[in-house]
C-alpha cells in the first residue's frame, strides 16, 4: 500500500478534482491523507481519507467572502495575498512528509511542491485543472481585461505574453516567492506562471484535447487525462420534494453561480424573472436556499415553477434537466457535457471567461458576460434550447465522454507511472509515498 498525502488549496473547483483522483488512487490500494481547508474535511472523510486541516475555517471563509477575489480587476492580486503567507508553511509540511520514495503532485498554486523538486530533486507532476493557465502565445487565454487577438502574428503575441508575465504576474508574485527562494539558497525565478511553476518531470491536464487543443508552447512532457467527472463531495440524501418536482412536468433548467461571491438575492430575482418570462421550470442551487422540509416551499410568485436547493449532486441531476446556466467552472461544464445538455455560461472571474469561450466554441452553449440581466438571459436560454445544431453537438460530446476513459482513473494511472523507478529500487522495493498538492482557482 502506498501512502498518498494530498494537500489541496483553493475553491471547490480546485479541491474536488483532487478528491476524485484521490478516490481513484485509494481504489487502487493506496492510503490517502488529505490536507486541505477545514470546509472540505467532511468530504475527505466520506471518501475514507485521513484529514489534516490547513488554516482555520474563519480564515478560509474570510478569503472566499472578499469581493475583490471575484472582481476581474483585483482577483489575481487578492488571491496571491491569500496564497503568499502559506508558501513557507506548505514547504515545511512537504519537507516533513517527503522521504526518498515520495512523488509530489501539485496544481497551479502548489509553489512549495515545485520548490521541493528544485531543492531536493523530488519527482513532481504538475496538474492543470483548466487550460487558461497554460499561457500559450499560439492560443492566448480569454480574459475580460486583456485577450490577445489570435489573428496577430505569433511574434507579436509572444512579445505581449512575455510583457504580461513580466509586468503583471511576476511583479505580483515575484517578491514573496523570491524572498523564500533566497532563504532556501535558490536563484531568482522569472516567468513564474509561464514556465517556472510547471514541473520538468510531467504536466497532467485534466481536460480532453477537444476542449483545448495541445499547443506547441505547452510545457513538456504533458499528458491529457480528460475531465475528472467527480461530483460526490457531499452525500446524496433522499429528497422527495425534488423527486416530485422533477416528475411533475417539463424538464427544468438548472441555475447556479457556483462558489462565486455574488449577490445571490439579486441572482435569484433574475432567475425568477427569466422563468416568469419564458414559462420554463427551474432549479436554483444557491447558498441562500433554506433546508428542505417535508412540505413544499410556497413561492411568492405563483406563476413560476422554481425549486431552490443549497446542493444537489449535478452528476445525477443534470441528465434529468433541459439546460444549465452556470458560472463557467470547468468541473460544472464537464458534468453538463456528460449529461448532453446545452449551457449558458455567465462568467464572473478567474478561468471562467476562458472556459466560457471554449464552451461556446465547442458548439454546446453560449457565453453571456456580466452584468446579468433577465432579458438577455431569457434570450440566451431560448437560443440554446431552440438550436438544432447545439442539440446535435451536445449529443456528440456526450457520446465522446461516455466512451472515453474515466478521467480520474487516467490521472491516477499517470501519477502511478512515476512510482516504482530508481527511488523504489533504492528503497528496497517499498511502494513510494505520494504527496498531492492542489491549488489554483477552477471553481
N, C-alpha and C positions, 0 to 999 in steps of 0.2 A: 504493500500500500504506500503510495506517495502522499506526503503531507503537502497540501497546497494552501498557501496563505494569500487571500485575496484582499487587497486594500483598494477600496472603491471610493473616489471623491467626486462629488458633483451632484447633479439633479437626478431624478428618477430615470431620465433618458440615458444617463451615463452608467448608473448602477445596475439597472435591470438587465442589460445585455450580459454583464459580468455575472449576475446571478444565474442566468440561463447557461452560460458557458461553464460556470462552476458546477451547476447541476449535472451537466453532461460529463464533466470530469469525475464527479462523485459517482455517477452511474458506472464509470469505467474502473472503479475501485480505489479512487484517490480520496484521502482525508482532506476536508475543506475547513479552513479557518477564515472567516470573512471579517475584515476590518473596514468599517465604514461609519457614516454619520448615524447617530442614535435612532433617527426615524426609520432606518432600514433594518434594525435589529430583528424585528418580528418576522420580516420577510426572509432573512437569512436563517433564522431558527426553524421556520417552516420547511426549509429545504434540507434540514438536518445538519446545517453547518454550525460550528462553533463561532462565536461572535466576540469581537473586541471593538469597543467604541472609539471613534476619533472625535475629539472635541465634545461639546455638550449639545443637547437638544436646543437650548436657548440660542447658542451661537449660530447654529445652522438655520434656525427659524429667522433670526435677525438678518442673516445674509440673504435668504430667499425672499424676504419681505422688503428688501431695499428696492425702491422704484428704479434707482439708477442701474440696477442689474438687468433690467428689462427694457432700457432705453437704448436704441442702436448707437446713439452718440456717446454713451458713457458705459455701455455694458462691458467692454473688454477691460478697461481700466478698473472698473469696480470688481469684476471677477478676479483680476490679478491681486487686488488688495486683500481679497479673502484667501487666495492661494499662497501668496508670498510668505506669510508667517508660518505656514506648515512645512516649508521646504526642509529645514533642519530637523524638526521632529520626525518627519517621514524618513529622511535619510538615516537617522539614528535607529528608527524602528527596523528598517530594512537591513541595516548593518547587523543588528542583533539577531535577526531571523535567518540571515544568509549563512550557509555553510558551503563547503567545497562542491556540493552537488545540487545547488539551487539554480533554478531557472526563473527569471523575472519576466513578467508580462505587464505592460503598462500602456494606458491610452494617453490622450492629449496632455493632461496636466501632471503626468507621472514623471516630473523632472527628477525626482530623487532616484527613481529606478535607472534613469539614463546616467545619472552621476555614479551610481553603483557600477554600471557597466564600464564607464570610463576609468574609474579609480581602481576597481578590483577585478575587472575582466569578467564579471558575472554575465552569463548569457541572457539576452533580453529580446523579447518580442514586443514591438510597439503595436498598439491596437488603434485603429481609426474607426470610430463609430459611424461617422458620416464623412463624405468626401470633401467638404468645404475647406477643411484644414490641411488638405494636401495642396499646397499653394502652387498650382501649376500655371505657368505662363501660357501653355498650349490651350488650357481650358480654365480661365480665371473664374474663381467662385463669384456667385451673385451676392451682392451686399447692398443695402439700401442707400448707404452713403457714397460708395465708390465701387462700381462694377467696371472693370477694364473691358472695353469692347473687344469682342473676339475677332472682329474684322481687321484690327490693327496688325501691322507687321509683327512677326514674332520677336524681333529685336526690341521693338518699342514696348511690347507687352512685358518682356523680361526686365527691361530697364525700370518700368513703372512698378513692377512687383518688387524689385530689389529696393526701390525707394521707399515703398510701404514698409518693407521689412526693417529697413534701417531707421527711418524717421518716425515710425509708429510702433511697431511691435517690439523691436529691440530697445527702443527708448523707454517703453513702459516696463518691460520685464528684465532688461539687462542689469540695472543696478543691483537689485537684490540677488538675482541669480549669480552674478559675477562676484559679489561680495562673498557668498558661500563658496564659490569655486576657489577663490583666493585662500580662504580658510583651509580648504581641502588640498591645496597645492596644485590646483588645476589652472590652466591658462584661460584667458578671457574667451567667452563664447560669443559669436556673432551669427546672424541669420538663425536665430533661435528656433523660430517656427518653421522656416523654410527648409532647414537642413539639420540643425543640431539635435532636436528632440527625437528624430527618427532613429531607431536602433539600426546599427550597422549589421546586425545578425538577421533580422527579418521584420517585416511590417505586415500585420494582419488587418485586412479591410473587411469590415462587417457589412458588406452590401454586394450585390451582384454586378457583373460588368454591364448589363443592360441599363442599370440605374446610373452608373458612372463608368464610362469607358476608361480603361487604363491609359495614362498619358506618358509620353517619352521622358518627362522630367519628374515622374513619381519616384520616390526612393526605392532603391533595390537592395536586396530582393524583397518582393511583396507577394502576398497571397490573398485572393478574394474568396471569402468563405460563404458569401451570400448572407441574407438577413437572418439574424438570430431571433426567430419568432418565439419570443418568451413573454408571456403576459400572466404569469401565475404568482405575482408578487404578493397578492392578497387572497385570502380564501374566498371561494365562491359559495356563499351561503344561500339557502333556499329563499326565494323572493317571489311569493305567489302573486303579488301585485304586478310585478314586472312581467311575469309569465302571462298573466291575464291581459295586460296591455298589448304585448306582442301578438297575442292570438285574437285580439278583438277587432282588427281592421287592417287597413293597408300597412305594409311595412313602413316603419318610421325612419326618419333621418336622425342621425346621432350628431350632437354638437358638443365640442369640448375645446377648452383653451389650454388643456394640459396643466403643467405646473407653472405656467407663465403667470406672473403677477399682473393682473388686470382688474378693472372694475367689474367684478363678477355680477353685481346687481344690474349694471348697465348692459352687460353682455346678455344676461337673462332677458332683459327688456327687448333687446334686439331680436333674440330668438323668438320671443312671443310674437313680436310684430311680423316676423317672417312667416311663422306658422299661420297667423291670422290672415295675412295677405295671400298666401299660397294655397291654404287649405291642407297642407301637409301635416302629418303627425310627427312628433319629435320626442327624443330622449336627450335631456341635458345633463351632462356629467360636470358637476361643479362642487367645489368645497363648501359652498353655501347651502347645499341641499340638506334637508332635515333627515334624520334617521328614519327609514321606512317603518311604518306602523301597519297593523293588520287592516286598518281602514284606508281606502283610497284618499289621497290628498285632494281637497277641493280647490279648484282653480278659481282665481278671481275673474277670469275671463272664460266663460262657458263656451265660447266659440272656438277655442283651440283645444287640441289634444296633446298635452305635454306631460311627461313624467320626468322628474328630476331625481338624480342619484349622485352620491359622492363618488362611488366607484362601482363599475361593473366590468368584469374581465372582457375586454373587447375581442379577444380571440374567439369567444363563443357568442358574443353579442352581434358583431358586425355581419356575419353571414345571414342574419335574420333581418337585416336593415337595407334600406334603399340607397343611402349615401352617407358620407361622413364629412362634416365640417370641422376642421381642426387647425391647430396652430403651426403645424409643419414639423413636429418631432418625427425623426426618422423611424423610430420604433412604431409609432402610431400609423405612419404612412405604410410601413411594411405590412401591418395587420390588415389595412384596407386593401392593399394589393392582393393579399392572400384570400380575402373574402370576395374579391371580384366586384367591388362596388366603386362608383366614382367618388372623387374627392374635391372639395372646395377648401383650399388652403389659405388661411389668414395669418401670415407670419407676423411675429412681434419683435424677435431679437435673435442674436447668435446665428446658428447654422440654419435657422428656419427658412430664411429667404432663399438660400441656395437649394434646400430640399424642395421648397415650393416650386421653384423654377424647373427643377428636374421632374417633378410630378407632372407639371403641365406639359413639358417636353415629351414625356412618355406617352401622352395622349390619354391619360387616365383622370384628368381633372383640370381645374383652373386655379390660378393664383389671384388672390384678392387682398391687396395690402391695406393696412390701417390708414385712416380711421375707418372703422367698420360701421356701415350704415345698412339699415334694414332693406331699403330698396335695392341697393347694389347686391346684397347677399341673396335676396329673393331672385333677382335676375340670374345670378351665377348658378344657383340651385336649379332653376328651370332649364338653364342651358345644359348642364351636365346630365340632368335626368331625361332630357328630350333628345340627346345626341346619340344617333345610332353608332357613329364611329367611336365615341367614348365607351359605349356599352360593349362594343366588339373588342376594343383594346383592353378593357378591364378583364374580359373573359380570357383573352390571350395571356395576360400577365398572371392571372390566377392559375391557369394551366401550367405556366412555366414554373411557378413556385411549387405547385403540387407535385411536379416531377423532379424538382431539384433536390439535391442532398440537403438534409437538415443543417441549417446554418450553425447551430450550437455544436452539433457533433463534428462538423467540418472544422470549426475553430478549435475544438478540443483535440482533434487528431493532429492539427498543425502544431499546437503547443506541445503535444507529446513527442513530436519529431525532434524536439530539442533535448529530449531526455535519452539516456542510455548511451551517450557518446563517451568521450575521454573522461568527463567528470565522473560518470558512473563507474568506469573501469578503475579510476583512482580511488573510488570509494568502496572497492571490493565487491561490486555488483549490486550495491544497495540502490533502490529506486530513488532518484533525486527528489528533493522537496521542490515545490513550485510556488512562487510568490506572484500573484496577480495584482497589479496596481492600476486602478482605473481612475481617470479624471476627465475633465472636459465639460462640454455642455451640449448634449444631444437631446434635451428634453423635448 
